[in-house]
Amino acid sequence: MSMLNPPSLYETDILLWVEDTVTKLRARDFEHLDWENLIEEVEAWGISQRKGLLSCLMRLLEHLRKRLYVPSESDCKGWERTIRLPEPWPYAKDVAARLTVKFWQ
């Protein structure tokens, strides 16, 4: 970085940048938001959430399949716990339905 372009708050202290961004959003100070980095962070968060949900769904399908093929009750207690866990996100059913449709297309 040159002295003409000092590093931004986003580049120097991401946590402080988040606090500042939240403060500006709550105050509806849209004019002074760091839009470029805010959009990048929201997009990355969405991708991360989708990957996390897909990972949970894949584990669930794997454990369901194992449970179907393992005859012994004592060998599958861990898989059954995974199968019975509550959904990690309130919108998981909607996303799972969309992913299932995409998968079968």
ChimeraX attribute file (.defattr): number of C-alpha atoms within 10 A of each C-alpha:
attribute: neighborCount
match mode: 1-to-1
recipient: residues
	/A:1	6
	/A:2	6
	/A:3	6
	/A:4	6
	/A:5	7
	/A:6	10
	/A:7	12
	/A:8	11
	/A:9	14
	/A:10	16
	/A:11	10
	/A:12	11
	/A:13	11
	/A:14	12
	/A:15	11
	/A:16	12
	/A:17	18
	/A:18	15
	/A:19	11
	/A:20	16
	/A:21	20
	/A:22	14
	/A:23	13
	/A:24	16
	/A:25	14
	/A:26	10
	/A:27	9
	/A:28	11
	/A:29	12
	/A:30	12
	/A:31	9
	/A:32	10
	/A:33	16
	/A:34	16
	/A:35	12
	/A:36	8
	/A:37	13
	/A:38	15
	/A:39	11
	/A:40	10
	/A:41	13
	/A:42	11
	/A:43	12
	/A:44	12
	/A:45	12
	/A:46	11
	/A:47	12
	/A:48	12
	/A:49	13
	/A:50	16
	/A:51	12
	/A:52	13
	/A:53	19
	/A:54	16
	/A:55	12
	/A:56	16
	/A:57	17
	/A:58	12
	/A:59	15
	/A:60	18
	/A:61	13
	/A:62	13
	/A:63	19
	/A:64	16
	/A:65	12
	/A:66	15
	/A:67	19
	/A:68	9
	/A:69	9
	/A:70	11
	/A:71	10
	/A:72	9
	/A:73	9
	/A:74	8
	/A:75	12
	/A:76	16
	/A:77	12
	/A:78	11
	/A:79	17
	/A:80	16
	/A:81	11
	/A:82	14
	/A:83	18
	/A:84	9
	/A:85	9
	/A:86	9
	/A:87	13
	/A:88	10
	/A:89	10
	/A:90	9
	/A:91	10
	/A:92	16
	/A:93	11
	/A:94	10
	/A:95	15
	/A:96	15
	/A:97	11
	/A:98	11
	/A:99	15
	/A:100	11
	/A:101	10
	/A:102	9
	/A:103	8
	/A:104	6
	/A:105	6
